[in-house]
């Protein structure tokens, strides 16, 4: 059964992604037909691509800090090479294992005897990235220049703050030796499935306890990187909708509103079992734009809400194009290494 799932899981992922996109395009087919009449700001779109690439580079540096922080030999060049490889695998190679797992496999291959630590750096990198995504949105919600969240979005802000505070407390506690050696942590490592992952994270974080600066710097890079990703989203929105004017039916969220409203759709797309979160991000962003329209103009007509939803979908598709363009430079690495990836799988140890 397990081998059958491994063989056909990639097919199901792509079928799910195609199905979600097909549904989105079908229900928005009339609005999408009007896209050709819009004036696209290509300079803004180019800026969005550049900002996304710069933000991606910060994530590569973050991972490099985490790997070298536990004493594994790793160069910045290698971090960029494997980072680009993982970025490409998020889109063109879900069956190979996905971006994070491919990075973990390759690093573990080059770290015999410390494979668990190598894999744990990727897990910790993902945890810090998710925390920074929530923290960026939570802090932005305090800025007075943004739109005050309505009832539909207020719960999202509470989730952002809950995740930010919980993550900060959890990371701080794990940097205290007495906590990682406690009976509670030992008990958690005995849990089925998650116990092994927890043990790898705890063992690796224990190595950072003597070098907390690595975690702090990685957290700072995470915050800067995610602000950059969210800024790239906003630039895509301006490139598509900046010439629409002040018509309430065509209004788009402001910059701060994007910082507050996008973290949860981003997190949702990362959790979806589709390549690169295809379909989930587009649907979530369309919903966010519609909720924002309802907040700024409670009396919005059905046509205005539909227009706002379409703007969200188009913005997500534009952002998807920036991801594909940036990830294209990693496709060469993916295909050149594709044959070696299965052979690089770490042993059960």
Phi, psi and omega in degrees: 000316180296318179295325178295318179295320178298321184289320188254356179302317178302323180295317180295323178300312181291323178297318178296317180297314180296320179297316179296315180294320179300316179297317180297316180293322182293314182287346179242023187297323181291317179293322180295332179294338180275356183299325182296340181270358180272148177269112185270132177274092186293330178293321177293321179295319177298320177296323178298319179296315181296318180294320178296318180296317178298321179293323178295322177299324178295325178291326176295318178295324178299315180294321178300318178298318181292322181290311180290339180294338178253015172085011177279138178291122185199131180257160177298320179300318179292324178297320179290320182295312180288329177296316177294323176299313179296322179298319178294320182293337177297337184247318188255353184221053180299329180290339180286336174144341183097161187302309183296317183293323178297317178299318180296318181296314182293320179292321178295324179299322182271004181232062180299137182091342180226038184294322179299318179295321180297315179294322181295331178297324178291320178296316179295323177299319179292319180297314179296322179296317179293319178299316182295324178298314179292320182296321179299316178292321181295313180296320180297332181293344179276343183288132185287348185277349180276170177284133178294124183300137176278183180302329182289333184252350183298323180295327180295321178295321178296322177296319179299314180292320178298315179293323180294311182293316180298318180295318180296317178295316181298315180294319180297316180296322182290343177274000177261118183307321182297332181284313182292339180261006184287165178294327180299313180295321178297322179292319180299324181291349178268356181293147176296146175068292185282344182299316181294318178297318180298319180297317179297317179294316182295315180298319181289318180296329177301327178290336179277349185297333175273351180224065181297341180298330179295318179293318181296313180295321178296322178294319178297315178297324178297315180298313180298319181296316183286328172299323177294315178300316180292326176293324177297322175303312183296321177297323176296319179297316180292326179296327182268326190239003184296337182263012184279344179085197187262013178301122184301329180289343181248010183296146176238154179299150177284181183298311181296323178298325176294319180298326182276320188272343186271336183305317181293315173301323177296315179296321178297317180294327179291332182272345183286141181278045176238152180303117179067016182069026182301133179095313182291315180297317181298315180293319181293321181290324176299319178295317180299315180298321180293319178295323178295319178299319180294328181287313183285336180217085184304334181269022181301138177283169179299324180293321178294317179295322179293322178296318179295319179297320179295320178301320178296318179297316180295321178297318178297320179293321177295318178295323177300324178293322178297321179295320180292320180294317179290320180290342181299328181289345177265352181297323179301316178296323182297308184291329179289335183254359188302320182292333185272344186298312180300322181290344183268003181299133180290155179287166180303340178295000000 
